[in-house]
Amino acid sequence: KKGTQNNSSVVKETRGKALFLIFVLGIGGTFQNGYHNTGLSSPSPFIRSFINSSWVDRYKEPAPPHMVTMIWSLIVSLYGLGAFFGSLSINFVSRMLGRKMAAVCNGGICVAAGGIMLASKAVGSYEMIIAARTLYGFSAGLGQGIHLMYLAEISPTNIRGTVCQSAATFLSLGKLSAQFIGLSEILGQEDLWNILLFIPALFSVVQILGLPFLPDAPRYLFIEKGDEKACKQALQSLWGEGEYREEIDEMLAEHAALERAPPKSTLQFLKDQDVRWQLVSISVIVCCSVLSGISVVTIFSYDILLRSGIPINKIRYITVGQGLCDTLTSIFCGLLIERAGRRVMLWGGFGVMSATMVLITVMLQLQHSHFWASYVTVILIMLLIIFNGGAGGVGMTLNGELFVQSDRLAAFAVTGSQRYLLFSVVGMTFPFLIKALDSYCFLLFSCVCTVGCLYTFFILPETKGKTMMEISNEF
């Protein structure tokens, strides 16, 4: 009995280490991306005012409105461009440094970006904001890829979906944190917007200090480094005592496949016919997620709610409610994913989002003639966020499941670069798109969601409970 109690305490301690690793990876990974997605929403009027005042200080005249819009669009969109190059570097950086050291070094980039952002206000330079946002983007693109890959490589098969879904939870927590800290009672003030945008660097410091004391990814240790002993020690350190034969056998199969087909460069991966359908499938899901309109709703929520007729003094509190809703949805989806499966959550999420976008368009047209239309718009945006938790979160899980070790790094580089290139395009074009099309631009997003729904319903196979080799063979 005493031995049983000791063993139980060891298991609790080791699983606690796994949870701590998931937390440390999360705050330096998708949390950063979530924070930056919504972090600009609250201080956007202050940053626009800062752009104009900096222009006046330099040129002794007010900035032309189109120039303020252009600089603001650059601040929004160059984050996505930086993330695009960060995603492209995943393959090179992860192979050169390993998963753990790559994440630590990436945290250093985020800290440097935070320092530039903090100093920009004192210097009176909107160029420094653009530079900091670009560096933040590079760090977020690289960090999100490392985060998702690390999670896929530490998790046993039977809980892989739940563990990988935690990336979506940290993404939502990042959004919620930015919305909450951005309240006018905290840092959402004209004098404090640079501190609000500096906060992500502090979370990266926690990752830099905590990660060196935690194990590297077991799959990386076994398959790429060839160290079975270190791999087993890492699994036991994270998940408790055990032989982990199922996981080791799966890694042996992948290792054998890796010896027959060495790791591919990004270009070799794109040319490989054997992974064509996996690549097409994940690309469709990534494109539909980014172009679904959810990124627009999170980044430009202040402008959208203002346009819908919500009073200015209530907007920030509504966005906090949206962030809380997003976080709770992500947690619920993490508990549900191993029961419901991936496909149902994807096509169901995209389907409801498509219908919701149509209704948002209708409500924005009715807002001037019916006072209640503005509040229905808020409810619809909440519904949009809830169902994006299924479509967006499961997409992150699939990214780590569809590819074996020899393809995984290149796959993360390709899909990450797709995600952020599209994100950059959306950030650059939406301010002009909404001026040209007004509320009808949401009908474009509805069409994209419909494509995602149909593709996942008719073509994408279910991956629940299958090893990565089984998934690859099925494709």
C-alpha positions as CSV (number, residue, x, y, z in Angstrom):
1,K,0.0,0.0,0.0
2,K,2.8,2.4,0.8
3,G,4.5,1.6,-2.5
4,T,1.2,2.4,-4.3
5,Q,0.9,5.8,-2.5
6,N,4.5,6.7,-3.4
7,N,3.8,5.7,-7.1
8,S,0.7,7.8,-7.1
9,S,2.6,10.9,-5.8
10,V,5.2,10.3,-8.5
11,V,2.6,10.2,-11.2
12,K,1.0,13.4,-9.9
13,E,4.3,15.2,-9.8
14,T,5.3,14.1,-13.3
15,R,1.9,15.0,-14.8
16,G,2.3,18.4,-13.0
17,K,5.5,18.8,-14.9
18,A,3.7,18.0,-18.2
19,L,1.1,20.7,-17.3
20,F,3.8,23.2,-16.5
21,L,5.5,22.4,-19.8
22,I,2.2,22.9,-21.7
23,F,1.7,26.3,-19.8
24,V,5.3,27.5,-20.5
25,L,5.0,26.5,-24.2
26,G,1.6,28.2,-24.4
27,I,2.5,31.6,-23.0
28,G,5.4,31.8,-25.4
29,G,3.5,30.3,-28.4
30,T,-0.1,30.8,-29.4
31,F,-0.8,33.1,-26.4
32,Q,1.5,35.7,-28.1
33,N,-0.4,35.5,-31.3
34,G,-3.8,35.9,-29.6
35,Y,-2.5,38.9,-27.6
36,H,-1.3,40.6,-30.7
37,N,-4.6,39.8,-32.6
38,T,-6.7,41.8,-30.2
39,G,-4.0,44.0,-28.5
40,L,-4.4,46.7,-31.1
41,S,-8.1,47.0,-30.9
42,S,-8.3,49.0,-27.6
43,P,-5.5,51.5,-28.2
44,S,-6.2,51.9,-32.0
45,P,-7.6,55.5,-31.6
46,F,-4.6,56.4,-29.4
47,I,-2.1,55.0,-31.9
48,R,-3.8,56.9,-34.8
49,S,-3.6,60.1,-32.7
50,F,0.1,59.3,-32.0
51,I,0.7,58.9,-35.8
52,N,-0.9,62.3,-36.5
53,S,0.9,64.1,-33.6
54,S,4.3,62.6,-34.7
55,W,3.6,63.8,-38.3
56,V,2.8,67.3,-37.0
57,D,6.0,67.4,-35.0
58,R,8.0,66.5,-38.1
59,Y,6.3,68.3,-40.9
60,K,4.4,71.1,-39.0
61,E,1.1,70.2,-40.5
62,P,-1.6,67.5,-39.9
63,A,-1.2,64.2,-41.6
64,P,-3.4,63.5,-44.6
65,P,-6.2,61.1,-43.6
66,H,-5.2,58.6,-46.2
67,M,-1.6,58.6,-44.9
68,V,-2.8,57.9,-41.3
69,T,-4.9,55.0,-42.7
70,M,-1.9,53.7,-44.7
71,I,0.5,53.8,-41.7
72,W,-2.1,52.2,-39.5
73,S,-2.6,49.4,-42.1
74,L,1.2,48.9,-42.1
75,I,1.2,48.5,-38.3
76,V,-1.5,45.9,-38.6
77,S,-0.4,44.0,-41.6
78,L,3.4,43.9,-41.2
79,Y,2.9,41.8,-38.1
80,G,1.5,39.2,-40.5
81,L,4.4,39.6,-42.9
82,G,6.9,39.2,-40.0
83,A,5.0,36.1,-38.9
84,F,5.2,34.8,-42.5
85,F,9.0,34.9,-42.4
86,G,9.0,33.5,-38.9
87,S,6.9,30.5,-40.1
88,L,9.3,30.0,-43.1
89,S,12.2,29.7,-40.6
90,I,10.6,27.0,-38.5
91,N,12.3,24.2,-40.5
92,F,15.8,25.7,-40.3
93,V,15.7,26.9,-36.7
94,S,14.1,23.7,-35.2
95,R,16.6,21.4,-36.9
96,M,19.6,23.6,-35.9
97,L,18.6,24.2,-32.3
98,G,16.1,21.5,-31.3
99,R,12.6,22.3,-30.1
100,K,13.5,23.6,-26.7
101,M,16.3,25.9,-27.5
102,A,14.4,27.2,-30.6
103,A,11.6,28.3,-28.2
104,V,14.0,29.9,-25.8
105,C,15.8,31.9,-28.5
106,N,12.4,32.9,-30.0
107,G,11.5,34.4,-26.6
108,G,14.6,36.6,-26.9
109,I,13.3,38.0,-30.2
110,C,9.9,38.9,-28.5
111,V,11.7,40.6,-25.6
112,A,13.7,42.7,-28.1
113,A,10.5,43.7,-29.9
114,G,8.9,44.7,-26.6
115,G,11.8,47.0,-25.8
116,I,11.4,48.8,-29.2
117,M,7.7,49.1,-28.7
118,L,8.1,50.5,-25.2
119,A,10.6,53.2,-26.4
120,S,8.6,54.2,-29.5
121,K,6.3,56.6,-27.6
122,A,9.1,58.5,-25.9
123,V,11.1,58.8,-29.2
124,G,7.9,59.9,-31.1
125,S,8.5,57.3,-33.9
126,Y,5.7,55.4,-35.5
127,E,8.4,53.6,-37.5
128,M,9.5,52.0,-34.3
129,I,5.9,50.7,-33.8
130,I,6.1,49.2,-37.3
131,A,9.5,47.6,-36.6
132,A,8.3,46.2,-33.2
133,R,5.2,44.8,-34.8
134,T,7.2,43.1,-37.5
135,L,9.6,41.5,-34.9
136,Y,6.6,40.5,-32.8
137,G,5.1,38.9,-35.9
138,F,8.4,37.0,-36.7
139,S,8.5,35.8,-33.1
140,A,4.8,34.8,-33.1
141,G,5.1,32.9,-36.4
142,L,8.1,31.0,-35.3
143,G,6.8,30.5,-31.8
144,Q,3.3,29.2,-32.8
145,G,4.9,26.6,-35.1
146,I,7.3,25.4,-32.4
147,H,4.5,25.4,-29.9
148,L,2.2,23.2,-32.0
149,M,5.0,20.9,-33.0
150,Y,6.3,20.5,-29.4
151,L,2.7,19.6,-28.3
152,A,2.3,17.0,-31.0
153,E,5.7,15.5,-30.1
154,I,5.2,15.3,-26.3
155,S,1.6,13.8,-26.2
156,P,0.6,10.1,-26.0
157,T,-1.7,9.0,-28.8
158,N,-4.8,8.7,-26.7
159,I,-4.8,12.3,-25.5
160,R,-3.0,14.0,-28.4
161,G,-6.1,15.8,-29.5
162,T,-6.7,17.3,-26.1
163,V,-3.1,18.3,-25.6
164,C,-2.8,19.9,-29.0
165,Q,-6.1,21.7,-28.6
166,S,-4.5,23.5,-25.6
167,A,-2.8,25.7,-28.3
168,A,-6.2,27.1,-29.2
169,T,-7.0,27.7,-25.5
170,F,-3.8,29.7,-25.1
171,L,-4.6,31.6,-28.3
172,S,-8.0,32.5,-26.7
173,L,-6.4,33.4,-23.4
174,G,-4.0,35.7,-25.2
175,K,-7.0,37.5,-26.9
176,L,-8.8,37.8,-23.5
177,S,-5.7,39.1,-21.7
178,A,-5.2,41.9,-24.3
179,Q,-8.9,42.8,-24.1
180,F,-8.9,42.8,-20.3
181,I,-5.6,44.7,-19.8
182,G,-6.8,47.1,-22.5
183,L,-9.7,48.4,-20.5
184,S,-9.6,52.1,-19.8
185,E,-9.3,51.3,-16.0
186,I,-6.1,49.4,-16.6
187,L,-3.8,50.2,-19.5
188,G,-6.3,51.2,-22.2
189,Q,-5.3,54.9,-21.8
190,E,-3.7,57.3,-24.1
191,D,-0.5,57.6,-21.9
192,L,-0.1,53.8,-21.5
193,W,-0.7,52.2,-24.9
194,N,3.0,51.4,-25.4
195,I,3.0,49.5,-22.1
196,L,-0.1,47.6,-23.1
197,L,1.8,46.5,-26.3
198,F,4.9,45.7,-24.3
199,I,3.2,43.1,-22.0
200,P,3.8,40.1,-24.3
201,A,7.6,40.4,-23.7
202,L,7.1,39.8,-20.0
203,F,5.4,36.4,-20.8
204,S,8.3,35.5,-23.0
205,V,10.7,36.2,-20.1
206,V,8.8,33.5,-18.1
207,Q,9.3,31.0,-21.0
208,I,13.0,31.9,-21.3
209,L,13.5,31.2,-17.6
210,G,11.3,28.1,-17.3
211,L,11.9,26.1,-20.4
212,P,15.6,25.1,-19.8
213,F,14.5,23.1,-16.7
214,L,12.0,21.0,-18.7
215,P,12.6,18.1,-21.1
216,D,12.8,18.4,-24.9
217,A,10.2,16.7,-27.1
218,P,10.4,12.9,-26.9
219,R,9.8,12.4,-30.6
220,Y,12.6,14.8,-31.5
221,L,15.0,13.0,-29.1
222,F,14.2,9.6,-30.5
223,I,13.5,10.1,-34.2
224,E,15.9,12.9,-35.0
225,K,18.6,12.5,-32.3
226,G,18.4,8.7,-32.1
227,D,18.4,8.7,-28.3
228,E,15.8,6.2,-27.1
229,K,16.9,6.4,-23.5
230,A,16.5,10.2,-23.4
231,C,13.1,9.8,-25.2
232,K,11.8,7.4,-22.6
233,Q,13.1,9.5,-19.7
234,A,11.3,12.5,-21.2
235,L,8.0,10.6,-21.5
236,Q,8.3,9.3,-17.9
237,S,9.3,12.7,-16.6
238,L,6.2,14.3,-18.2
239,W,3.5,11.6,-17.9
240,G,4.6,9.2,-15.1
241,E,6.3,5.8,-14.9
242,G,5.6,3.3,-17.7
243,E,7.2,1.6,-20.7
244,Y,5.2,3.6,-23.3
245,R,5.5,0.7,-25.8
246,E,2.8,2.0,-28.0
247,E,4.5,5.4,-28.4
248,I,7.9,3.9,-28.8
249,D,6.7,1.4,-31.4
250,E,5.0,4.3,-33.3
251,M,8.3,6.3,-33.2
252,L,10.2,3.2,-34.4
253,A,8.0,3.0,-37.4
254,E,8.5,6.7,-38.1
255,H,12.2,6.4,-37.5
256,A,12.3,3.5,-40.1
257,A,10.4,5.6,-42.5
258,L,12.7,8.6,-41.9
259,E,15.7,6.4,-42.7
260,R,14.1,5.5,-46.0
261,A,13.1,9.1,-46.7
262,P,15.3,11.7,-44.9
263,P,13.7,15.0,-43.7
264,K,12.6,17.1,-46.6
265,S,13.4,20.8,-47.3
266,T,10.3,23.0,-47.8
267,L,10.7,22.8,-51.6
268,Q,11.1,19.0,-51.6
269,F,8.0,18.8,-49.4
270,L,6.0,20.9,-51.9
271,K,7.0,18.7,-54.8
272,D,6.3,15.4,-53.0
273,Q,3.2,13.6,-54.5
274,D,2.8,11.4,-51.4
275,V,1.8,14.2,-49.2
276,R,-0.2,16.2,-51.8
277,W,-3.7,15.5,-50.3
278,Q,-2.5,16.2,-46.7
279,L,-1.1,19.5,-47.9
280,V,-4.2,20.4,-49.9
281,S,-6.4,19.5,-46.9
282,I,-4.5,21.5,-44.3
283,S,-4.1,24.4,-46.7
284,V,-7.9,24.6,-47.3
285,I,-8.5,24.5,-43.6
286,V,-5.9,27.2,-42.9
287,C,-7.1,29.5,-45.7
288,C,-10.7,29.1,-44.7
289,S,-9.9,29.8,-41.0
290,V,-7.9,33.0,-41.8
291,L,-10.3,34.3,-44.4
292,S,-13.4,33.3,-42.4
293,G,-13.6,36.8,-41.0
294,I,-12.7,35.9,-37.4
295,S,-9.4,37.6,-37.6
296,V,-11.2,40.7,-38.8
297,V,-13.6,40.5,-36.0
298,T,-10.8,40.2,-33.4
299,I,-8.5,42.9,-34.8
300,F,-11.1,45.4,-35.9
301,S,-13.7,44.7,-33.2
302,Y,-13.6,48.3,-32.0
303,D,-14.3,49.7,-35.5
304,I,-17.0,47.1,-36.3
305,L,-18.9,47.6,-33.0
306,L,-18.6,51.4,-33.4
307,R,-20.0,51.1,-36.9
308,S,-22.8,48.9,-35.7
309,G,-24.0,51.7,-33.3
310,I,-22.7,50.4,-29.9
311,P,-21.8,53.4,-27.6
312,I,-18.0,54.0,-27.4
313,N,-17.9,53.6,-23.6
314,K,-19.4,50.1,-23.8
315,I,-17.3,48.7,-26.6
316,R,-14.2,47.6,-24.6
317,Y,-16.4,45.7,-22.1
318,I,-18.1,43.9,-25.0
319,T,-14.8,42.9,-26.4
320,V,-13.8,41.5,-23.0
321,G,-17.0,39.4,-23.0
322,Q,-16.1,38.2,-26.5
323,G,-12.6,37.1,-25.2
324,L,-14.1,35.3,-22.2
325,C,-16.5,33.5,-24.5
326,D,-13.7,32.5,-26.8
327,T,-11.6,31.1,-23.9
328,L,-14.4,29.1,-22.5
329,T,-15.3,27.7,-25.9
330,S,-11.6,26.6,-26.5
331,I,-11.6,24.8,-23.1
332,F,-14.9,23.1,-23.9
333,C,-13.6,22.1,-27.4
334,G,-10.5,20.6,-25.8
335,L,-12.7,18.4,-23.6
336,L,-14.9,17.5,-26.5
337,I,-12.4,16.8,-29.3
338,E,-11.6,13.2,-28.4
339,R,-15.3,12.4,-28.2
340,A,-16.7,14.2,-31.1
341,G,-13.8,13.8,-33.5
342,R,-12.1,16.4,-35.8
343,R,-14.4,16.4,-38.8
344,V,-17.7,17.2,-37.1
345,M,-16.2,20.1,-35.2
346,L,-14.7,21.5,-38.4
347,W,-17.6,21.3,-40.8
348,G,-20.1,22.2,-38.1
349,G,-18.1,25.2,-37.1
350,F,-17.6,26.5,-40.6
351,G,-21.3,25.9,-41.4
352,V,-22.6,28.0,-38.5
353,M,-20.0,30.7,-39.1
354,S,-21.2,31.0,-42.8
355,A,-24.8,31.5,-41.7
356,T,-23.8,33.9,-39.0
357,M,-21.8,36.1,-41.4
358,V,-25.0,36.5,-43.6
359,L,-27.0,37.5,-40.5
360,I,-24.3,40.1,-39.4
361,T,-24.6,41.7,-42.9
362,V,-28.4,41.9,-42.5
363,M,-28.2,43.4,-39.0
364,L,-25.7,46.0,-40.0
365,Q,-28.1,47.1,-42.8
366,L,-31.0,47.4,-40.3
367,Q,-29.1,49.3,-37.5
368,H,-30.3,52.7,-38.6
369,S,-34.0,51.8,-38.7
370,H,-34.1,49.4,-35.7
371,F,-32.3,50.1,-32.5
372,W,-32.1,46.4,-31.5
373,A,-30.1,45.5,-34.6
374,S,-26.9,46.7,-32.9
375,Y,-27.3,44.4,-30.0
376,V,-28.2,41.4,-32.2
377,T,-25.0,42.1,-34.0
378,V,-23.1,41.7,-30.7
379,I,-24.9,38.4,-30.1
380,L,-24.0,37.2,-33.6
381,I,-20.4,38.1,-33.1
382,M,-20.4,36.0,-29.9
383,L,-21.9,33.1,-31.8
384,L,-19.2,33.5,-34.5
385,I,-16.5,33.3,-31.8
386,I,-18.1,30.2,-30.2
387,F,-18.2,28.2,-33.4
388,N,-14.7,29.4,-34.5
389,G,-13.5,27.6,-31.4
390,G,-14.3,24.3,-33.2
391,A,-13.1,25.2,-36.7
392,G,-10.0,27.1,-35.6
393,G,-8.9,25.0,-32.7
394,V,-9.2,21.6,-34.5
395,G,-7.2,23.1,-37.4
396,M,-4.3,23.5,-35.1
397,T,-4.6,19.9,-33.9
398,L,-4.7,18.6,-37.5
399,N,-1.5,20.5,-38.3
400,G,0.4,18.2,-36.0
401,E,-1.4,15.0,-37.0
402,L,-1.4,14.8,-40.7
403,F,2.4,14.6,-41.3
404,V,5.1,12.1,-40.2
405,Q,8.4,13.3,-38.7
406,S,10.2,13.7,-42.0
407,D,7.5,16.0,-43.3
408,R,6.3,17.8,-40.2
409,L,8.8,20.7,-40.0
410,A,8.4,21.5,-43.6
411,A,4.6,21.3,-43.2
412,F,4.6,23.7,-40.3
413,A,6.7,26.1,-42.3
414,V,4.3,26.0,-45.3
415,T,1.0,26.2,-43.4
416,G,2.4,28.8,-41.1
417,S,3.6,31.0,-43.9
418,Q,0.2,30.6,-45.6
419,R,-1.6,31.6,-42.5
420,Y,0.3,34.7,-41.9
421,L,0.6,35.8,-45.5
422,L,-3.2,35.7,-45.7
423,F,-3.4,37.4,-42.3
424,S,-1.2,40.2,-43.6
425,V,-3.3,40.6,-46.7
426,V,-6.5,40.8,-44.6
427,G,-4.9,43.3,-42.2
428,M,-3.8,45.5,-45.1
429,T,-7.0,45.4,-47.2
430,F,-9.8,45.3,-44.6
431,P,-9.8,49.0,-43.7
432,F,-10.2,49.8,-47.4
433,L,-12.5,46.9,-48.1
434,I,-15.1,47.9,-45.4
435,K,-15.0,51.5,-46.8
436,A,-15.8,50.2,-50.3
437,L,-18.3,47.4,-49.6
438,D,-19.5,48.4,-46.1
439,S,-21.2,45.5,-44.4
440,Y,-21.5,43.5,-47.6
441,C,-17.8,42.5,-47.1
442,F,-19.1,39.9,-44.6
443,L,-20.8,38.0,-47.4
444,L,-17.3,37.3,-48.9
445,F,-16.3,35.7,-45.5
446,S,-19.5,33.7,-45.6
447,C,-18.6,32.2,-49.0
448,V,-15.2,31.2,-47.6
449,C,-16.8,29.5,-44.6
450,T,-19.1,27.6,-46.9
451,V,-16.1,26.2,-48.9
452,G,-14.5,25.1,-45.6
453,C,-17.7,23.3,-44.5
454,L,-18.2,21.5,-47.8
455,Y,-14.5,20.4,-48.1
456,T,-14.3,19.0,-44.6
457,F,-17.7,17.3,-44.8
458,F,-17.1,15.5,-48.1
459,I,-13.3,15.0,-48.4
460,L,-11.4,15.2,-45.1
461,P,-11.0,11.8,-43.3
462,E,-11.4,11.4,-39.5
463,T,-8.1,11.3,-37.6
464,K,-9.3,10.6,-34.1
465,G,-7.5,7.7,-32.3
466,K,-5.1,7.0,-35.2
467,T,-1.3,7.1,-35.1
468,M,0.4,9.5,-37.4
469,M,1.6,6.6,-39.6
470,E,-2.0,5.3,-39.9
471,I,-3.2,8.8,-40.9
472,S,-0.5,9.1,-43.5
473,N,-1.3,5.7,-45.0
474,E,-5.0,6.5,-45.1
475,F,-4.2,9.7,-47.2
